């Protein structure tokens, strides 16, 4: 993969992380502090559990914002593959959350996107290694 397309993948990924995490952070805050929204039913009896939601979506937002400003390096593909593997796997392990909050579509879309980014970044990492090794 050429640096141009690798950089483009990282920028698209940054946009996804910013949009998806902001979309998750809003109901996290509404459910945790105001008892409103899709997460309110989950957090009503244990409001402290909202910390995990807010931390995860907040960190994803920070990662997305950082990625939108970084200089391109092929090592970012390994980092992002790991980030999306963690986020996608967490979604699968805690799938009951999507069912209980009645947001299955969000679960399907975000989990699929996480694993698509894993594949894309691993392919980009392999492609940049071949590109770097090829004679010019």
Phi and psi in radians as a Rosetta constraint file:
Dihedral C 1 N 2 CA 2 C 2 CIRCULARHARMONIC -1.282 0.35
Dihedral N 2 CA 2 C 2 N 3 CIRCULARHARMONIC 2.720 0.35
Dihedral C 2 N 3 CA 3 C 3 CIRCULARHARMONIC -0.997 0.35
Dihedral N 3 CA 3 C 3 N 4 CIRCULARHARMONIC -0.577 0.35
Dihedral C 3 N 4 CA 4 C 4 CIRCULARHARMONIC -1.031 0.35
Dihedral N 4 CA 4 C 4 N 5 CIRCULARHARMONIC -0.884 0.35
Dihedral C 4 N 5 CA 5 C 5 CIRCULARHARMONIC -1.268 0.35
Dihedral N 5 CA 5 C 5 N 6 CIRCULARHARMONIC -0.575 0.35
Dihedral C 5 N 6 CA 6 C 6 CIRCULARHARMONIC -1.099 0.35
Dihedral N 6 CA 6 C 6 N 7 CIRCULARHARMONIC -0.751 0.35
Dihedral C 6 N 7 CA 7 C 7 CIRCULARHARMONIC -1.129 0.35
Dihedral N 7 CA 7 C 7 N 8 CIRCULARHARMONIC -0.710 0.35
Dihedral C 7 N 8 CA 8 C 8 CIRCULARHARMONIC -1.073 0.35
Dihedral N 8 CA 8 C 8 N 9 CIRCULARHARMONIC -0.756 0.35
Dihedral C 8 N 9 CA 9 C 9 CIRCULARHARMONIC -1.044 0.35
Dihedral N 9 CA 9 C 9 N 10 CIRCULARHARMONIC -0.753 0.35
Dihedral C 9 N 10 CA 10 C 10 CIRCULARHARMONIC -1.130 0.35
Dihedral N 10 CA 10 C 10 N 11 CIRCULARHARMONIC -0.701 0.35
Dihedral C 10 N 11 CA 11 C 11 CIRCULARHARMONIC -1.180 0.35
Dihedral N 11 CA 11 C 11 N 12 CIRCULARHARMONIC -0.709 0.35
Dihedral C 11 N 12 CA 12 C 12 CIRCULARHARMONIC -1.098 0.35
Dihedral N 12 CA 12 C 12 N 13 CIRCULARHARMONIC -0.737 0.35
Dihedral C 12 N 13 CA 13 C 13 CIRCULARHARMONIC -1.056 0.35
Dihedral N 13 CA 13 C 13 N 14 CIRCULARHARMONIC -0.758 0.35
Dihedral C 13 N 14 CA 14 C 14 CIRCULARHARMONIC -1.031 0.35
Dihedral N 14 CA 14 C 14 N 15 CIRCULARHARMONIC -0.776 0.35
Dihedral C 14 N 15 CA 15 C 15 CIRCULARHARMONIC -1.071 0.35
Dihedral N 15 CA 15 C 15 N 16 CIRCULARHARMONIC -0.771 0.35
Dihedral C 15 N 16 CA 16 C 16 CIRCULARHARMONIC -1.044 0.35
Dihedral N 16 CA 16 C 16 N 17 CIRCULARHARMONIC -0.838 0.35
Dihedral C 16 N 17 CA 17 C 17 CIRCULARHARMONIC -1.078 0.35
Dihedral N 17 CA 17 C 17 N 18 CIRCULARHARMONIC -0.707 0.35
Dihedral C 17 N 18 CA 18 C 18 CIRCULARHARMONIC -1.123 0.35
Dihedral N 18 CA 18 C 18 N 19 CIRCULARHARMONIC -0.866 0.35
Dihedral C 18 N 19 CA 19 C 19 CIRCULARHARMONIC -1.171 0.35
Dihedral N 19 CA 19 C 19 N 20 CIRCULARHARMONIC -0.847 0.35
Dihedral C 19 N 20 CA 20 C 20 CIRCULARHARMONIC -1.149 0.35
Dihedral N 20 CA 20 C 20 N 21 CIRCULARHARMONIC -0.712 0.35
Dihedral C 20 N 21 CA 21 C 21 CIRCULARHARMONIC -1.254 0.35
Dihedral N 21 CA 21 C 21 N 22 CIRCULARHARMONIC -0.649 0.35
Dihedral C 21 N 22 CA 22 C 22 CIRCULARHARMONIC -1.127 0.35
Dihedral N 22 CA 22 C 22 N 23 CIRCULARHARMONIC -0.675 0.35
Dihedral C 22 N 23 CA 23 C 23 CIRCULARHARMONIC -1.151 0.35
Dihedral N 23 CA 23 C 23 N 24 CIRCULARHARMONIC -0.471 0.35
Dihedral C 23 N 24 CA 24 C 24 CIRCULARHARMONIC -1.512 0.35
Dihedral N 24 CA 24 C 24 N 25 CIRCULARHARMONIC -0.581 0.35
Dihedral C 24 N 25 CA 25 C 25 CIRCULARHARMONIC -1.183 0.35
Dihedral N 25 CA 25 C 25 N 26 CIRCULARHARMONIC -0.643 0.35
Dihedral C 25 N 26 CA 26 C 26 CIRCULARHARMONIC -1.045 0.35
Dihedral N 26 CA 26 C 26 N 27 CIRCULARHARMONIC -0.898 0.35
Dihedral C 26 N 27 CA 27 C 27 CIRCULARHARMONIC -1.215 0.35
Dihedral N 27 CA 27 C 27 N 28 CIRCULARHARMONIC -0.444 0.35
Dihedral C 27 N 28 CA 28 C 28 CIRCULARHARMONIC -1.064 0.35
Dihedral N 28 CA 28 C 28 N 29 CIRCULARHARMONIC -0.840 0.35
Dihedral C 28 N 29 CA 29 C 29 CIRCULARHARMONIC -1.180 0.35
Dihedral N 29 CA 29 C 29 N 30 CIRCULARHARMONIC -0.769 0.35
Dihedral C 29 N 30 CA 30 C 30 CIRCULARHARMONIC -1.068 0.35
Dihedral N 30 CA 30 C 30 N 31 CIRCULARHARMONIC -0.765 0.35
Dihedral C 30 N 31 CA 31 C 31 CIRCULARHARMONIC -1.272 0.35
Dihedral N 31 CA 31 C 31 N 32 CIRCULARHARMONIC -0.682 0.35
Dihedral C 31 N 32 CA 32 C 32 CIRCULARHARMONIC -1.258 0.35
Dihedral N 32 CA 32 C 32 N 33 CIRCULARHARMONIC -0.747 0.35
Dihedral C 32 N 33 CA 33 C 33 CIRCULARHARMONIC -1.831 0.35
Dihedral N 33 CA 33 C 33 N 34 CIRCULARHARMONIC -0.416 0.35
Dihedral C 33 N 34 CA 34 C 34 CIRCULARHARMONIC -2.105 0.35
Dihedral N 34 CA 34 C 34 N 35 CIRCULARHARMONIC -0.026 0.35
Dihedral C 34 N 35 CA 35 C 35 CIRCULARHARMONIC 1.100 0.35
Dihedral N 35 CA 35 C 35 N 36 CIRCULARHARMONIC 0.548 0.35
Dihedral C 35 N 36 CA 36 C 36 CIRCULARHARMONIC -2.153 0.35
Dihedral N 36 CA 36 C 36 N 37 CIRCULARHARMONIC 2.807 0.35
Dihedral C 36 N 37 CA 37 C 37 CIRCULARHARMONIC 1.533 0.35
Dihedral N 37 CA 37 C 37 N 38 CIRCULARHARMONIC -3.055 0.35
Dihedral C 37 N 38 CA 38 C 38 CIRCULARHARMONIC -1.080 0.35
Dihedral N 38 CA 38 C 38 N 39 CIRCULARHARMONIC -0.562 0.35
Dihedral C 38 N 39 CA 39 C 39 CIRCULARHARMONIC -1.513 0.35
Dihedral N 39 CA 39 C 39 N 40 CIRCULARHARMONIC -0.161 0.35
Dihedral C 39 N 40 CA 40 C 40 CIRCULARHARMONIC -0.982 0.35
Dihedral N 40 CA 40 C 40 N 41 CIRCULARHARMONIC -0.720 0.35
Dihedral C 40 N 41 CA 41 C 41 CIRCULARHARMONIC -1.145 0.35
Dihedral N 41 CA 41 C 41 N 42 CIRCULARHARMONIC -0.583 0.35
Dihedral C 41 N 42 CA 42 C 42 CIRCULARHARMONIC -1.318 0.35
Dihedral N 42 CA 42 C 42 N 43 CIRCULARHARMONIC -0.566 0.35
Dihedral C 42 N 43 CA 43 C 43 CIRCULARHARMONIC -1.690 0.35
Dihedral N 43 CA 43 C 43 N 44 CIRCULARHARMONIC -0.116 0.35
Dihedral C 43 N 44 CA 44 C 44 CIRCULARHARMONIC -1.020 0.35
Dihedral N 44 CA 44 C 44 N 45 CIRCULARHARMONIC -0.773 0.35
Dihedral C 44 N 45 CA 45 C 45 CIRCULARHARMONIC -1.580 0.35
Dihedral N 45 CA 45 C 45 N 46 CIRCULARHARMONIC -0.212 0.35
Dihedral C 45 N 46 CA 46 C 46 CIRCULARHARMONIC -2.558 0.35
Dihedral N 46 CA 46 C 46 N 47 CIRCULARHARMONIC 1.219 0.35
Dihedral C 46 N 47 CA 47 C 47 CIRCULARHARMONIC -1.061 0.35
Dihedral N 47 CA 47 C 47 N 48 CIRCULARHARMONIC -0.433 0.35
Dihedral C 47 N 48 CA 48 C 48 CIRCULARHARMONIC -1.155 0.35
Dihedral N 48 CA 48 C 48 N 49 CIRCULARHARMONIC -0.341 0.35
Dihedral C 48 N 49 CA 49 C 49 CIRCULARHARMONIC -1.210 0.35
Dihedral N 49 CA 49 C 49 N 50 CIRCULARHARMONIC -0.268 0.35
Dihedral C 49 N 50 CA 50 C 50 CIRCULARHARMONIC -1.095 0.35
Dihedral N 50 CA 50 C 50 N 51 CIRCULARHARMONIC -0.335 0.35
Dihedral C 50 N 51 CA 51 C 51 CIRCULARHARMONIC -1.039 0.35
Dihedral N 51 CA 51 C 51 N 52 CIRCULARHARMONIC -0.692 0.35
Dihedral C 51 N 52 CA 52 C 52 CIRCULARHARMONIC -1.128 0.35
Dihedral N 52 CA 52 C 52 N 53 CIRCULARHARMONIC -0.713 0.35
Dihedral C 52 N 53 CA 53 C 53 CIRCULARHARMONIC -1.114 0.35
Dihedral N 53 CA 53 C 53 N 54 CIRCULARHARMONIC -0.835 0.35
Dihedral C 53 N 54 CA 54 C 54 CIRCULARHARMONIC -1.157 0.35
Dihedral N 54 CA 54 C 54 N 55 CIRCULARHARMONIC -0.707 0.35
Dihedral C 54 N 55 CA 55 C 55 CIRCULARHARMONIC -1.105 0.35
Dihedral N 55 CA 55 C 55 N 56 CIRCULARHARMONIC -0.825 0.35
Dihedral C 55 N 56 CA 56 C 56 CIRCULARHARMONIC -1.094 0.35
Dihedral N 56 CA 56 C 56 N 57 CIRCULARHARMONIC -0.862 0.35
Dihedral C 56 N 57 CA 57 C 57 CIRCULARHARMONIC -1.237 0.35
Dihedral N 57 CA 57 C 57 N 58 CIRCULARHARMONIC -0.610 0.35
Dihedral C 57 N 58 CA 58 C 58 CIRCULARHARMONIC -1.134 0.35
Dihedral N 58 CA 58 C 58 N 59 CIRCULARHARMONIC -0.761 0.35
Dihedral C 58 N 59 CA 59 C 59 CIRCULARHARMONIC -1.148 0.35
Dihedral N 59 CA 59 C 59 N 60 CIRCULARHARMONIC -0.681 0.35
Dihedral C 59 N 60 CA 60 C 60 CIRCULARHARMONIC -1.084 0.35
Dihedral N 60 CA 60 C 60 N 61 CIRCULARHARMONIC -0.665 0.35
Dihedral C 60 N 61 CA 61 C 61 CIRCULARHARMONIC -1.124 0.35
Dihedral N 61 CA 61 C 61 N 62 CIRCULARHARMONIC -0.766 0.35
Dihedral C 61 N 62 CA 62 C 62 CIRCULARHARMONIC -1.115 0.35
Dihedral N 62 CA 62 C 62 N 63 CIRCULARHARMONIC -0.743 0.35
Dihedral C 62 N 63 CA 63 C 63 CIRCULARHARMONIC -1.086 0.35
Dihedral N 63 CA 63 C 63 N 64 CIRCULARHARMONIC -0.789 0.35
Dihedral C 63 N 64 CA 64 C 64 CIRCULARHARMONIC -1.057 0.35
Dihedral N 64 CA 64 C 64 N 65 CIRCULARHARMONIC -0.781 0.35
Dihedral C 64 N 65 CA 65 C 65 CIRCULARHARMONIC -1.122 0.35
Dihedral N 65 CA 65 C 65 N 66 CIRCULARHARMONIC -0.698 0.35
Dihedral C 65 N 66 CA 66 C 66 CIRCULARHARMONIC -1.130 0.35
Dihedral N 66 CA 66 C 66 N 67 CIRCULARHARMONIC -0.777 0.35
Dihedral C 66 N 67 CA 67 C 67 CIRCULARHARMONIC -1.103 0.35
Dihedral N 67 CA 67 C 67 N 68 CIRCULARHARMONIC -0.493 0.35
Dihedral C 67 N 68 CA 68 C 68 CIRCULARHARMONIC -1.234 0.35
Dihedral N 68 CA 68 C 68 N 69 CIRCULARHARMONIC -0.217 0.35
Dihedral C 68 N 69 CA 69 C 69 CIRCULARHARMONIC -2.033 0.35
Dihedral N 69 CA 69 C 69 N 70 CIRCULARHARMONIC -0.102 0.35
Dihedral C 69 N 70 CA 70 C 70 CIRCULARHARMONIC -1.369 0.35
Dihedral N 70 CA 70 C 70 N 71 CIRCULARHARMONIC 2.777 0.35
Dihedral C 70 N 71 CA 71 C 71 CIRCULARHARMONIC -1.410 0.35
Dihedral N 71 CA 71 C 71 N 72 CIRCULARHARMONIC 2.519 0.35
Dihedral C 71 N 72 CA 72 C 72 CIRCULARHARMONIC -1.181 0.35
Dihedral N 72 CA 72 C 72 N 73 CIRCULARHARMONIC 2.393 0.35
Dihedral C 72 N 73 CA 73 C 73 CIRCULARHARMONIC -2.636 0.35
Dihedral N 73 CA 73 C 73 N 74 CIRCULARHARMONIC 2.478 0.35
Dihedral C 73 N 74 CA 74 C 74 CIRCULARHARMONIC -1.112 0.35
Dihedral N 74 CA 74 C 74 N 75 CIRCULARHARMONIC -0.408 0.35
Dihedral C 74 N 75 CA 75 C 75 CIRCULARHARMONIC -1.140 0.35
Dihedral N 75 CA 75 C 75 N 76 CIRCULARHARMONIC -0.373 0.35
Dihedral C 75 N 76 CA 76 C 76 CIRCULARHARMONIC -1.112 0.35
Dihedral N 76 CA 76 C 76 N 77 CIRCULARHARMONIC -0.478 0.35
Dihedral C 76 N 77 CA 77 C 77 CIRCULARHARMONIC -1.139 0.35
Dihedral N 77 CA 77 C 77 N 78 CIRCULARHARMONIC -0.705 0.35
Dihedral C 77 N 78 CA 78 C 78 CIRCULARHARMONIC -1.147 0.35
Dihedral N 78 CA 78 C 78 N 79 CIRCULARHARMONIC -0.763 0.35
Dihedral C 78 N 79 CA 79 C 79 CIRCULARHARMONIC -1.030 0.35
Dihedral N 79 CA 79 C 79 N 80 CIRCULARHARMONIC -0.828 0.35
Dihedral C 79 N 80 CA 80 C 80 CIRCULARHARMONIC -1.242 0.35
Dihedral N 80 CA 80 C 80 N 81 CIRCULARHARMONIC -0.581 0.35
Dihedral C 80 N 81 CA 81 C 81 CIRCULARHARMONIC -1.071 0.35
Dihedral N 81 CA 81 C 81 N 82 CIRCULARHARMONIC -0.728 0.35
Dihedral C 81 N 82 CA 82 C 82 CIRCULARHARMONIC -1.162 0.35
Dihedral N 82 CA 82 C 82 N 83 CIRCULARHARMONIC -0.742 0.35
Dihedral C 82 N 83 CA 83 C 83 CIRCULARHARMONIC -1.021 0.35
Dihedral N 83 CA 83 C 83 N 84 CIRCULARHARMONIC -0.858 0.35
Dihedral C 83 N 84 CA 84 C 84 CIRCULARHARMONIC -1.250 0.35
Dihedral N 84 CA 84 C 84 N 85 CIRCULARHARMONIC -0.536 0.35
Dihedral C 84 N 85 CA 85 C 85 CIRCULARHARMONIC -1.117 0.35
Dihedral N 85 CA 85 C 85 N 86 CIRCULARHARMONIC -0.748 0.35
Dihedral C 85 N 86 CA 86 C 86 CIRCULARHARMONIC -1.089 0.35
Dihedral N 86 CA 86 C 86 N 87 CIRCULARHARMONIC -0.871 0.35
Dihedral C 86 N 87 CA 87 C 87 CIRCULARHARMONIC -1.155 0.35
Dihedral N 87 CA 87 C 87 N 88 CIRCULARHARMONIC -0.755 0.35
Dihedral C 87 N 88 CA 88 C 88 CIRCULARHARMONIC -1.145 0.35
Dihedral N 88 CA 88 C 88 N 89 CIRCULARHARMONIC -0.725 0.35
Dihedral C 88 N 89 CA 89 C 89 CIRCULARHARMONIC -1.154 0.35
Dihedral N 89 CA 89 C 89 N 90 CIRCULARHARMONIC -0.709 0.35
Dihedral C 89 N 90 CA 90 C 90 CIRCULARHARMONIC -1.054 0.35
Dihedral N 90 CA 90 C 90 N 91 CIRCULARHARMONIC -0.723 0.35
Dihedral C 90 N 91 CA 91 C 91 CIRCULARHARMONIC -1.022 0.35
Dihedral N 91 CA 91 C 91 N 92 CIRCULARHARMONIC -0.768 0.35
Dihedral C 91 N 92 CA 92 C 92 CIRCULARHARMONIC -1.177 0.35
Dihedral N 92 CA 92 C 92 N 93 CIRCULARHARMONIC -0.741 0.35
Dihedral C 92 N 93 CA 93 C 93 CIRCULARHARMONIC -1.148 0.35
Dihedral N 93 CA 93 C 93 N 94 CIRCULARHARMONIC -0.531 0.35
Dihedral C 93 N 94 CA 94 C 94 CIRCULARHARMONIC -1.977 0.35
Dihedral N 94 CA 94 C 94 N 95 CIRCULARHARMONIC 0.637 0.35
Dihedral C 94 N 95 CA 95 C 95 CIRCULARHARMONIC -1.012 0.35
Dihedral N 95 CA 95 C 95 N 96 CIRCULARHARMONIC -0.527 0.35
Dihedral C 95 N 96 CA 96 C 96 CIRCULARHARMONIC -0.981 0.35
Dihedral N 96 CA 96 C 96 N 97 CIRCULARHARMONIC -0.518 0.35
Dihedral C 96 N 97 CA 97 C 97 CIRCULARHARMONIC -1.027 0.35
Dihedral N 97 CA 97 C 97 N 98 CIRCULARHARMONIC -0.813 0.35
Dihedral C 97 N 98 CA 98 C 98 CIRCULARHARMONIC -1.108 0.35
Dihedral N 98 CA 98 C 98 N 99 CIRCULARHARMONIC -0.630 0.35
Dihedral C 98 N 99 CA 99 C 99 CIRCULARHARMONIC -1.204 0.35
Dihedral N 99 CA 99 C 99 N 100 CIRCULARHARMONIC -0.868 0.35
Dihedral C 99 N 100 CA 100 C 100 CIRCULARHARMONIC -1.118 0.35
Dihedral N 100 CA 100 C 100 N 101 CIRCULARHARMONIC -0.616 0.35
Dihedral C 100 N 101 CA 101 C 101 CIRCULARHARMONIC -1.504 0.35
Dihedral N 101 CA 101 C 101 N 102 CIRCULARHARMONIC -0.042 0.35
Dihedral C 101 N 102 CA 102 C 102 CIRCULARHARMONIC 1.015 0.35
Dihedral N 102 CA 102 C 102 N 103 CIRCULARHARMONIC 0.795 0.35
Dihedral C 102 N 103 CA 103 C 103 CIRCULARHARMONIC -2.261 0.35
Dihedral N 103 CA 103 C 103 N 104 CIRCULARHARMONIC 0.825 0.35
Dihedral C 103 N 104 CA 104 C 104 CIRCULARHARMONIC -1.056 0.35
Dihedral N 104 CA 104 C 104 N 105 CIRCULARHARMONIC -0.669 0.35
Dihedral C 104 N 105 CA 105 C 105 CIRCULARHARMONIC -1.052 0.35
Dihedral N 105 CA 105 C 105 N 106 CIRCULARHARMONIC -0.740 0.35
Dihedral C 105 N 106 CA 106 C 106 CIRCULARHARMONIC -1.054 0.35
Dihedral N 106 CA 106 C 106 N 107 CIRCULARHARMONIC -0.747 0.35
Dihedral C 106 N 107 CA 107 C 107 CIRCULARHARMONIC -1.077 0.35
Dihedral N 107 CA 107 C 107 N 108 CIRCULARHARMONIC -0.799 0.35
Dihedral C 107 N 108 CA 108 C 108 CIRCULARHARMONIC -1.073 0.35
Dihedral N 108 CA 108 C 108 N 109 CIRCULARHARMONIC -0.844 0.35
Dihedral C 108 N 109 CA 109 C 109 CIRCULARHARMONIC -1.157 0.35
Dihedral N 109 CA 109 C 109 N 110 CIRCULARHARMONIC -0.868 0.35
Dihedral C 109 N 110 CA 110 C 110 CIRCULARHARMONIC -1.208 0.35
Dihedral N 110 CA 110 C 110 N 111 CIRCULARHARMONIC -0.688 0.35
Dihedral C 110 N 111 CA 111 C 111 CIRCULARHARMONIC -1.155 0.35
Dihedral N 111 CA 111 C 111 N 112 CIRCULARHARMONIC -0.761 0.35
Dihedral C 111 N 112 CA 112 C 112 CIRCULARHARMONIC -1.070 0.35
Dihedral N 112 CA 112 C 112 N 113 CIRCULARHARMONIC -0.748 0.35
Dihedral C 112 N 113 CA 113 C 113 CIRCULARHARMONIC -1.097 0.35
Dihedral N 113 CA 113 C 113 N 114 CIRCULARHARMONIC -0.725 0.35
Dihedral C 113 N 114 CA 114 C 114 CIRCULARHARMONIC -1.025 0.35
Dihedral N 114 CA 114 C 114 N 115 CIRCULARHARMONIC -0.804 0.35
Dihedral C 114 N 115 CA 115 C 115 CIRCULARHARMONIC -1.297 0.35
Dihedral N 115 CA 115 C 115 N 116 CIRCULARHARMONIC -0.504 0.35
Dihedral C 115 N 116 CA 116 C 116 CIRCULARHARMONIC -1.134 0.35
Dihedral N 116 CA 116 C 116 N 117 CIRCULARHARMONIC -0.696 0.35
Dihedral C 116 N 117 CA 117 C 117 CIRCULARHARMONIC -1.164 0.35
Dihedral N 117 CA 117 C 117 N 118 CIRCULARHARMONIC -0.623 0.35
Dihedral C 117 N 118 CA 118 C 118 CIRCULARHARMONIC -1.016 0.35
Dihedral N 118 CA 118 C 118 N 119 CIRCULARHARMONIC -0.889 0.35
Dihedral C 118 N 119 CA 119 C 119 CIRCULARHARMONIC -1.090 0.35
Dihedral N 119 CA 119 C 119 N 120 CIRCULARHARMONIC -0.787 0.35
Dihedral C 119 N 120 CA 120 C 120 CIRCULARHARMONIC -1.084 0.35
Dihedral N 120 CA 120 C 120 N 121 CIRCULARHARMONIC -0.743 0.35
Dihedral C 120 N 121 CA 121 C 121 CIRCULARHARMONIC -1.264 0.35
Dihedral N 121 CA 121 C 121 N 122 CIRCULARHARMONIC -0.618 0.35
Dihedral C 121 N 122 CA 122 C 122 CIRCULARHARMONIC -1.164 0.35
Dihedral N 122 CA 122 C 122 N 123 CIRCULARHARMONIC -0.696 0.35
Dihedral C 122 N 123 CA 123 C 123 CIRCULARHARMONIC -1.126 0.35
Dihedral N 123 CA 123 C 123 N 124 CIRCULARHARMONIC -0.727 0.35
Dihedral C 123 N 124 CA 124 C 124 CIRCULARHARMONIC -1.123 0.35
Dihedral N 124 CA 124 C 124 N 125 CIRCULARHARMONIC -0.695 0.35
Dihedral C 124 N 125 CA 125 C 125 CIRCULARHARMONIC -1.107 0.35
Dihedral N 125 CA 125 C 125 N 126 CIRCULARHARMONIC -0.782 0.35
Dihedral C 125 N 126 CA 126 C 126 CIRCULARHARMONIC -1.144 0.35
Dihedral N 126 CA 126 C 126 N 127 CIRCULARHARMONIC -0.712 0.35
Dihedral C 126 N 127 CA 127 C 127 CIRCULARHARMONIC -1.179 0.35
Dihedral N 127 CA 127 C 127 N 128 CIRCULARHARMONIC -0.653 0.35
Dihedral C 127 N 128 CA 128 C 128 CIRCULARHARMONIC -1.239 0.35
Dihedral N 128 CA 128 C 128 N 129 CIRCULARHARMONIC -0.537 0.35
Dihedral C 128 N 129 CA 129 C 129 CIRCULARHARMONIC -1.154 0.35
Dihedral N 129 CA 129 C 129 N 130 CIRCULARHARMONIC -0.742 0.35
Dihedral C 129 N 130 CA 130 C 130 CIRCULARHARMONIC -1.149 0.35
Dihedral N 130 CA 130 C 130 N 131 CIRCULARHARMONIC -0.722 0.35
Dihedral C 130 N 131 CA 131 C 131 CIRCULARHARMONIC -1.094 0.35
Dihedral N 131 CA 131 C 131 N 132 CIRCULARHARMONIC -0.734 0.35
Dihedral C 131 N 132 CA 132 C 132 CIRCULARHARMONIC -1.199 0.35
Dihedral N 132 CA 132 C 132 N 133 CIRCULARHARMONIC -0.560 0.35
Dihedral C 132 N 133 CA 133 C 133 CIRCULARHARMONIC -1.446 0.35
Dihedral N 133 CA 133 C 133 N 134 CIRCULARHARMONIC -0.306 0.35
Dihedral C 133 N 134 CA 134 C 134 CIRCULARHARMONIC -1.306 0.35
Dihedral N 134 CA 134 C 134 N 135 CIRCULARHARMONIC 2.520 0.35
Dihedral C 134 N 135 CA 135 C 135 CIRCULARHARMONIC -1.232 0.35
Dihedral N 135 CA 135 C 135 N 136 CIRCULARHARMONIC 2.496 0.35
